[in-house]
Amino acid sequence: MSHKPQIRIPATYMRGGTSKGVFFRLDDLPEGARVPGTTRDALLQRVIGSPDPYGKQIDGMGGATSSTSKTVIVSRSTRPDHDVDYLFGQVAIDKAFVDWSGNCGNLTAAVGPFAIAGGLVDPARVPHDGIATVRIWQANIGKTIIAHVPMTDGAVQETGDFELDGVTFPAAEVQLEFLDPAAEEEGAGGAMFPTGNVVDDLEVPGVGTLRATLINAGIPTIFVEAAAVGYTGTELQDVINGDDRALAMFETIRAHGALRMGLIRSLDQIATRQHTPKVAFVAGPADYVASSGKPVKAGDIDLLVRAMSMGKLHHAMMGTAAVAIGTAAAIPGTLVNLAAGGGERQAVRFGHPSGTLRVGAQAALANGRWTVTKAIMSRSARVLMQGCVRVPVD
């Protein structure tokens, strides 16, 4: 009996923010996987090691968490005033499914460095020393992101003294600008607030009627008050992730919020959207101890936020959810804004399970409608391994 060898595909394993993923240049993928479809999805699942009924992704590059079961495809952009197109695939761990419905804000930090190192950015636009500005088209959500990538001696600078809670070691800072982050392609004709309200009463069977801010910015997000769902906002992962009742409750909230936002037409469709929308709960500032053991003082933060990702409480904060937090905080009357003390503000520092994060947003009210020109935050990124992934032919 003959056996076919594995195929080799050039790839780079990178950390971006508090996530890790396998990065590909589009032209390096097998021909059948260069276009959307079942061939591409099957390939990326096999690379990551999914679907895995054991939930460990032992036979792949995934790390068995929502933060480490990720893939990225980058190519030169044909769009005016853009350098590269960036496509993100969130690979389910125990199911045969790749979710293309949203962006990963953390891995966005690695797109610029990957594109420069991979020769996808015009060398004339990359300084020998200084800051390279990489114009990224985020293909999942149809948005522009500007990455400011430090360069030293003609190469991407990866080491530095920028510290990011949720990442053990310091690295070089990559500043990201999410331009016009309110989603256009989803829910209520693309409104930032698909219901037209900054706060809604969301009826959730078995839970009750919750006050909720339903927002499309960075990624569709459902914000609820921590106290309304039985929490303080200081919780760490084990409190939520070890409680099946809590996980089921948040998934129910997510499904009914998605329906109210117009992201799905029936509740059973939520199974096909594991990556979006996100659910987060907010509270006013309070002292707590982060997962690293570092104390976080109430006086050092504006509010507390905990967010669910792929059915689990995230260990830090998704980058796209941070954009939603910054945007909502800038708009008076949202639950995020109220938890931060209310009023007008252009930036907030919030507490998450791993520590704190600062995010800024510029919001304006015109003709009765809120708009946000940009949201800004800093992340870091570095190459962990470079070479080829090997995948069985079938």
C-alpha positions as CSV (number, residue, x, y, z in Angstrom):
1,M,0.0,0.0,0.0
2,S,1.4,3.4,-1.0
3,H,1.2,6.5,1.1
4,K,1.3,10.0,-0.1
5,P,3.8,12.4,1.5
6,Q,2.8,15.5,3.4
7,I,2.8,18.8,1.4
8,R,5.0,21.7,2.6
9,I,3.5,25.2,2.8
10,P,5.6,28.2,3.6
11,A,4.3,29.8,6.8
12,T,5.2,32.0,9.8
13,Y,4.0,31.4,13.3
14,M,3.5,34.8,15.0
15,R,2.4,36.3,18.2
16,G,0.3,39.5,17.8
17,G,-0.9,41.1,21.0
18,T,-2.3,38.4,23.2
19,S,-3.0,36.0,20.4
20,K,-0.9,33.6,18.2
21,G,-1.6,32.4,14.7
22,V,-0.2,30.8,11.6
23,F,0.4,33.4,8.8
24,F,0.4,32.7,5.1
25,R,1.1,34.7,2.0
26,L,-1.8,34.1,-0.3
27,D,0.5,33.0,-3.2
28,D,2.2,30.4,-1.1
29,L,-1.1,28.5,-0.5
30,P,-1.9,25.5,-2.7
31,E,-3.9,26.7,-5.7
32,G,-7.2,25.4,-4.5
33,A,-6.9,27.2,-1.2
34,R,-6.2,30.6,-2.7
35,V,-9.9,31.2,-3.0
36,P,-12.7,31.0,-0.4
37,G,-14.3,27.6,0.0
38,T,-14.2,24.2,1.5
39,T,-10.7,23.4,0.2
40,R,-9.3,26.5,2.0
41,D,-11.3,25.8,5.2
42,A,-10.2,22.1,5.3
43,L,-6.5,23.0,4.8
44,L,-6.5,25.6,7.6
45,Q,-8.3,23.2,10.0
46,R,-5.7,20.6,9.3
47,V,-2.9,23.0,9.9
48,I,-4.4,24.1,13.2
49,G,-5.3,20.5,14.2
50,S,-9.1,20.8,14.1
51,P,-11.7,19.4,14.5
52,D,-10.4,17.7,17.6
53,P,-12.9,15.9,19.8
54,Y,-10.3,15.9,22.6
55,G,-10.2,19.7,22.5
56,K,-6.3,19.8,22.6
57,Q,-5.3,20.3,18.9
58,I,-2.3,18.0,19.5
59,D,-2.0,17.2,15.8
60,G,-1.6,20.7,14.6
61,M,-0.3,24.2,15.3
62,G,-3.3,25.4,17.5
63,G,-3.0,25.9,21.2
64,A,-6.5,24.7,22.1
65,T,-7.8,28.2,23.1
66,S,-9.7,30.9,21.1
67,S,-6.5,33.0,21.3
68,T,-4.3,30.4,19.7
69,S,-6.6,28.7,17.1
70,K,-6.1,31.4,14.4
71,T,-5.0,31.7,10.8
72,V,-4.1,34.7,8.7
73,I,-3.8,35.2,4.9
74,V,-2.0,38.3,3.6
75,S,-1.5,39.5,0.0
76,R,-0.5,42.6,-1.9
77,S,-3.5,44.9,-2.1
78,T,-5.0,46.0,-5.4
79,R,-7.0,48.7,-3.6
80,P,-5.8,52.3,-4.0
81,D,-3.9,53.7,-1.0
82,H,-3.5,50.3,0.6
83,D,-0.4,48.1,0.9
84,V,-1.9,44.7,1.8
85,D,-5.1,42.8,2.2
86,Y,-5.5,40.9,5.4
87,L,-7.9,38.0,5.9
88,F,-8.5,36.3,9.3
89,G,-9.9,32.9,9.9
90,Q,-10.9,31.8,13.4
91,V,-10.7,28.0,13.5
92,A,-13.1,26.2,15.8
93,I,-11.3,23.7,18.1
94,D,-13.7,20.8,18.3
95,K,-15.9,21.5,15.3
96,A,-15.2,21.4,11.5
97,F,-15.7,25.1,11.1
98,V,-13.7,28.2,10.2
99,D,-15.4,31.5,11.1
100,W,-14.7,34.4,8.7
101,S,-17.2,36.8,10.1
102,G,-14.8,39.1,11.9
103,N,-11.3,40.5,12.5
104,C,-8.7,39.6,15.1
105,G,-7.5,42.9,16.5
106,N,-4.6,41.3,18.3
107,L,-3.2,39.5,15.3
108,T,-3.6,42.8,13.3
109,A,-0.5,44.0,15.1
110,A,1.5,41.2,13.4
111,V,0.2,41.9,9.9
112,G,2.4,44.9,9.2
113,P,5.6,43.2,10.4
114,F,4.7,40.1,8.4
115,A,4.0,42.0,5.3
116,I,7.2,44.0,5.5
117,A,9.4,40.9,6.2
118,G,7.6,39.0,3.4
119,G,8.2,41.6,0.7
120,L,4.6,42.5,0.4
121,V,5.1,46.3,1.0
122,D,6.8,48.5,-1.5
123,P,10.4,48.9,-0.3
124,A,10.2,52.7,-1.1
125,R,7.6,53.0,1.7
126,V,9.7,51.3,4.3
127,P,12.4,53.4,6.0
128,H,15.8,51.9,7.0
129,D,15.2,53.3,10.5
130,G,12.1,54.8,12.0
131,I,8.5,54.0,11.6
132,A,7.0,52.3,8.6
133,T,3.3,53.0,8.0
134,V,1.5,50.0,6.6
135,R,-1.9,50.5,5.1
136,I,-4.0,47.4,5.7
137,W,-7.3,46.5,4.1
138,Q,-9.1,44.2,6.6
139,A,-11.0,42.0,4.2
140,N,-13.3,40.3,6.7
141,I,-15.1,43.5,7.7
142,G,-14.1,45.8,4.8
143,K,-12.2,48.4,6.9
144,T,-8.8,50.2,6.8
145,I,-6.3,49.8,9.6
146,I,-3.0,51.7,9.8
147,A,-0.1,49.9,11.5
148,H,2.9,51.9,12.6
149,V,5.8,49.4,12.6
150,P,9.2,50.3,14.1
151,M,12.3,49.6,11.8
152,T,15.9,49.3,12.9
153,D,18.8,48.7,10.5
154,G,16.5,47.8,7.6
155,A,14.6,45.2,9.5
156,V,11.4,45.1,11.6
157,Q,12.2,45.8,15.2
158,E,10.6,43.1,17.4
159,T,12.4,43.6,20.7
160,G,11.8,46.6,23.0
161,D,10.5,47.7,26.3
162,F,6.8,48.0,25.6
163,E,4.8,45.9,28.1
164,L,1.4,44.5,27.3
165,D,-0.6,42.9,30.1
166,G,-1.4,39.3,29.1
167,V,2.0,38.9,27.4
168,T,4.9,37.8,29.6
169,F,7.9,39.5,27.9
170,P,8.3,43.1,26.7
171,A,8.6,43.8,22.9
172,A,8.5,46.7,20.4
173,E,5.4,48.8,20.3
174,V,3.1,48.7,17.2
175,Q,0.5,51.4,17.2
176,L,-2.7,50.6,15.4
177,E,-5.3,53.0,14.0
178,F,-8.7,51.5,13.2
179,L,-10.3,53.9,10.8
180,D,-14.1,54.4,10.8
181,P,-14.4,51.2,12.9
182,A,-18.2,51.0,12.9
183,A,-19.2,48.0,10.8
184,E,-21.0,48.8,7.6
185,E,-21.9,45.3,6.3
186,E,-23.8,44.0,9.3
187,G,-27.0,44.7,11.0
188,A,-29.5,47.6,10.5
189,G,-27.9,48.9,7.4
190,G,-24.6,49.3,8.9
191,A,-25.5,51.6,11.8
192,M,-23.1,51.7,14.7
193,F,-26.1,51.1,17.0
194,P,-28.2,48.7,14.9
195,T,-31.3,49.2,17.1
196,G,-30.9,53.0,17.0
197,N,-30.4,53.1,20.8
198,V,-27.3,53.4,23.0
199,V,-29.0,51.2,25.6
200,D,-31.7,48.6,24.9
201,D,-33.8,46.3,27.1
202,L,-32.8,42.8,25.8
203,E,-35.1,40.0,26.7
204,V,-33.2,36.7,27.3
205,P,-35.3,33.7,28.2
206,G,-34.2,32.0,31.4
207,V,-32.0,35.1,32.3
208,G,-34.4,38.0,32.3
209,T,-34.6,41.5,30.7
210,L,-31.1,43.0,30.6
211,R,-30.0,46.5,29.8
212,A,-27.6,46.1,26.9
213,T,-25.5,48.3,24.6
214,L,-25.5,46.6,21.2
215,I,-22.7,48.1,19.1
216,N,-21.0,47.5,15.7
217,A,-17.5,48.9,16.1
218,G,-14.3,46.9,15.7
219,I,-16.4,43.8,16.1
220,P,-20.2,43.4,16.9
221,T,-20.4,43.4,20.7
222,I,-23.1,43.0,23.3
223,F,-22.3,44.8,26.5
224,V,-24.3,44.1,29.7
225,E,-23.9,45.1,33.3
226,A,-21.9,42.7,35.5
227,A,-24.2,42.9,38.4
228,A,-27.2,42.1,36.2
229,V,-25.7,38.7,35.4
230,G,-24.4,38.0,38.9
231,Y,-20.8,39.2,38.7
232,T,-18.6,42.0,39.9
233,G,-16.4,42.5,36.9
234,T,-13.3,41.4,38.8
235,E,-13.6,37.7,37.8
236,L,-10.7,35.7,36.3
237,Q,-11.1,32.9,33.8
238,D,-11.7,29.9,36.1
239,V,-14.7,31.5,37.7
240,I,-16.6,31.6,34.4
241,N,-15.0,28.9,32.4
242,G,-15.4,26.2,35.1
243,D,-19.1,27.0,35.3
244,D,-21.2,25.3,32.6
245,R,-24.3,27.2,33.7
246,A,-22.5,30.5,33.2
247,L,-21.2,29.5,29.8
248,A,-24.7,28.5,28.7
249,M,-26.1,31.8,30.0
250,F,-23.6,33.9,28.1
251,E,-24.2,31.9,24.9
252,T,-27.9,32.5,25.3
253,I,-27.3,36.2,25.7
254,R,-25.1,36.2,22.7
255,A,-27.7,34.4,20.5
256,H,-30.5,36.8,21.5
257,G,-28.3,39.8,21.1
258,A,-27.2,38.7,17.7
259,L,-30.8,38.3,16.7
260,R,-31.7,41.8,18.0
261,M,-28.7,43.3,16.1
262,G,-29.8,41.7,12.8
263,L,-26.7,39.5,12.5
264,I,-28.8,36.4,12.3
265,R,-32.3,35.8,11.2
266,S,-33.1,32.9,13.6
267,L,-31.6,31.7,16.8
268,D,-30.3,28.4,15.3
269,Q,-28.0,30.4,13.0
270,I,-25.8,31.4,16.0
271,A,-24.0,28.1,15.7
272,T,-22.5,29.3,12.4
273,R,-21.1,32.5,14.0
274,Q,-18.9,31.4,16.8
275,H,-16.5,34.4,16.4
276,T,-19.1,37.1,16.3
277,P,-20.8,38.8,18.1
278,K,-18.9,39.1,21.3
279,V,-20.5,39.4,24.8
280,A,-18.8,41.5,27.5
281,F,-19.9,42.6,31.0
282,V,-18.9,45.9,32.5
283,A,-18.6,47.4,36.0
284,G,-17.2,50.5,37.7
285,P,-13.6,50.5,38.9
286,A,-12.6,48.1,41.7
287,D,-9.4,46.6,43.2
288,Y,-8.6,43.1,42.1
289,V,-5.6,40.8,41.5
290,A,-4.8,40.0,37.9
291,S,-4.1,36.4,36.7
292,S,-0.4,37.2,36.9
293,G,-0.7,38.0,40.5
294,K,-0.3,41.7,39.9
295,P,-2.6,44.0,41.9
296,V,-4.8,46.3,39.9
297,K,-6.0,49.4,41.8
298,A,-9.4,51.0,41.2
299,G,-7.8,54.4,41.0
300,D,-5.7,53.3,38.1
301,I,-8.6,52.3,35.8
302,D,-11.8,53.8,34.5
303,L,-13.9,50.7,34.4
304,L,-13.8,46.9,34.5
305,V,-14.5,44.7,31.4
306,R,-14.6,41.0,31.0
307,A,-15.3,39.5,27.5
308,M,-16.3,36.1,26.1
309,S,-14.6,34.7,23.0
310,M,-15.5,31.4,21.3
311,G,-17.6,30.4,24.3
312,K,-15.0,31.1,27.0
313,L,-13.9,34.1,29.1
314,H,-10.9,35.6,27.4
315,H,-7.7,35.6,29.3
316,A,-7.1,39.3,28.5
317,M,-9.0,41.3,25.9
318,M,-9.6,40.8,22.2
319,G,-8.2,43.7,20.2
320,T,-11.4,44.2,18.2
321,A,-13.4,44.1,21.5
322,A,-11.0,46.8,22.8
323,V,-12.0,48.9,19.8
324,A,-15.7,48.4,20.7
325,I,-14.9,49.4,24.3
326,G,-13.1,52.5,23.3
327,T,-15.8,53.5,20.9
328,A,-18.7,52.9,23.3
329,A,-16.8,54.7,26.1
330,A,-16.6,57.8,23.9
331,I,-20.4,57.9,23.4
332,P,-22.3,59.3,26.4
333,G,-25.0,57.0,27.7
334,T,-23.7,53.6,26.7
335,L,-23.2,51.1,29.5
336,V,-19.5,51.3,28.9
337,N,-19.5,55.0,29.2
338,L,-21.7,54.9,32.3
339,A,-19.4,52.3,34.0
340,A,-16.5,54.7,33.3
341,G,-18.3,57.6,35.0
342,G,-20.2,59.0,32.1
343,G,-19.6,62.2,30.2
344,E,-17.4,62.8,27.1
345,R,-14.1,61.2,26.9
346,Q,-11.5,60.3,24.2
347,A,-9.8,57.4,26.0
348,V,-10.3,54.9,28.8
349,R,-8.1,52.5,30.7
350,F,-10.0,49.4,31.6
351,G,-9.2,46.4,33.7
352,H,-9.3,42.9,32.2
353,P,-8.3,39.5,33.7
354,S,-4.6,39.9,32.8
355,G,-4.2,43.6,33.8
356,T,-5.1,46.9,32.1
357,L,-5.3,48.3,28.6
358,R,-5.7,51.9,27.3
359,V,-7.7,52.5,24.2
360,G,-8.8,55.8,22.6
361,A,-11.5,56.8,20.2
362,Q,-12.7,60.0,18.5
363,A,-16.5,60.2,18.4
364,A,-18.9,62.9,17.0
365,L,-22.6,63.3,16.8
366,A,-23.9,64.6,13.5
367,N,-27.5,64.7,12.3
368,G,-28.6,62.6,15.3
369,R,-26.1,59.8,14.4
370,W,-22.9,58.9,16.2
371,T,-19.8,58.4,14.1
372,V,-16.2,57.4,15.1
373,T,-13.4,58.5,12.9
374,K,-10.8,56.2,14.4
375,A,-9.9,54.1,17.4
376,I,-6.3,53.8,18.6
377,M,-4.4,51.3,20.7
378,S,-0.9,49.8,21.0
379,R,0.1,46.2,20.7
380,S,3.3,44.3,20.0
381,A,4.2,41.4,17.8
382,R,7.1,39.1,16.9
383,V,7.9,36.0,14.8
384,L,8.0,32.8,16.9
385,M,8.9,30.4,14.1
386,Q,9.3,30.6,10.3
387,G,9.5,27.8,7.7
388,C,6.9,25.4,6.4
389,V,3.9,23.7,7.9
390,R,3.4,20.1,6.7
391,V,-0.1,18.9,5.9
392,P,-1.3,15.5,4.8
393,V,-2.4,15.7,1.1
394,D,-6.0,14.5,1.8
